[in-house]
Amino acid sequence: EAWYPPGHGDIYASFYNSGLLDTFIEEGKEYIFVSNIDNLGATVDLYILNHLMNPPNGKRCEFVMEVTNKTRADVKGGTLTQYEGKLRLVEIAQVPKAHVDEFKSVSKFKIFNTNNLWISLAAVKRLQEQNAIDMEIIVNPKTLDGGLNVIQLETAVGAAIKSFENSLGINVPRSRFLPVKTTSDLLLVMSNLYSLNAGSLTMSEKREFPTVPLVKLGSSFTKVQDYLRRFESIPDMLELDHLTVSGDVTFGKNVSLKGTVIIIANHGDRIDIPPGAVLENKIVSGNLRILDH
């Protein structure tokens, strides 16, 4: 409890102080690509790299932030604004309560930060030595396991965008933002919706719609070991639009989920989805047990 994460804005000082920044520069490297560790869509894009190395206007960008179109699932994501001739990142934690709904508006703020960043190493070195990387302090109220309320002070790596010259936001396909923060996210990427090609996750061509299904797994699936125990095999989800699962639910092998599927086992009940079951636009509730004999 004596330590806390300072936020990913700490990367600049850590990179510089570790000596790794100088090592990379000495090796002739010019840019670093930084992304969230849980974003499985963050791969090196040669088109963006080519734009950095061969800019159309001849002026190289020191900082590029990948943004993508906001959906209702991303309303809390930070967005880019322009202020005093500089791009700035605005996070929801910085927004006054009176304006939070406005910030979440998909029509007003159409893009959000994926945190896929391309940053000039020489620029990081220059700004660090000038102590000129300016990032707003984000105040995050947190409650420790023991119930103690604390204030966590953080900085965000993208907030430094205003300190760099010729910064740029590039609107990229949604496929470059594929975070796995919960077992609901994990179910999507483990399913037949995606395949791994040359290190990149790509959506199956058999999926008729490019949108990702909305998946909400209940608290019985929160821990990975519990989640894995509840699926004999990952269901076919190519035609799924929406899945909600709550309570003590297990899935047999070769289950297929289509359209909108809602499965709710009330307290004390258990639902076993049988092997080979096809659920299409179904609500399943009550008690369904399958016992070995």
Secondary structure, 3 states (H helix, E strand, C coil): CCCCCCCHHHHHHHHHHCCHHHHHHHCCCCEEEECCCCECCCCCCHHHHHHHHCCCCCCCCCEEEEEEECCHHHCCCCEEEEECCEEEEECHHHCCHHHHHHHHCCCCCCEEEEEEEEEEHHHHHHHHHCCCCCCCCEEEEEECCCCCEEEEEECCHHHHHHHCCCCEEEECCHHHCCECCCHHHHHHHHCCCEEEECCEEEECCCCCCCCCCEEEECHHHCCHHHHHHCECCCCEEEEEEEEEEECCEEECCCCEEEEEEEEECCCCCCEEECCCCEEEEEEEECCECCCCC
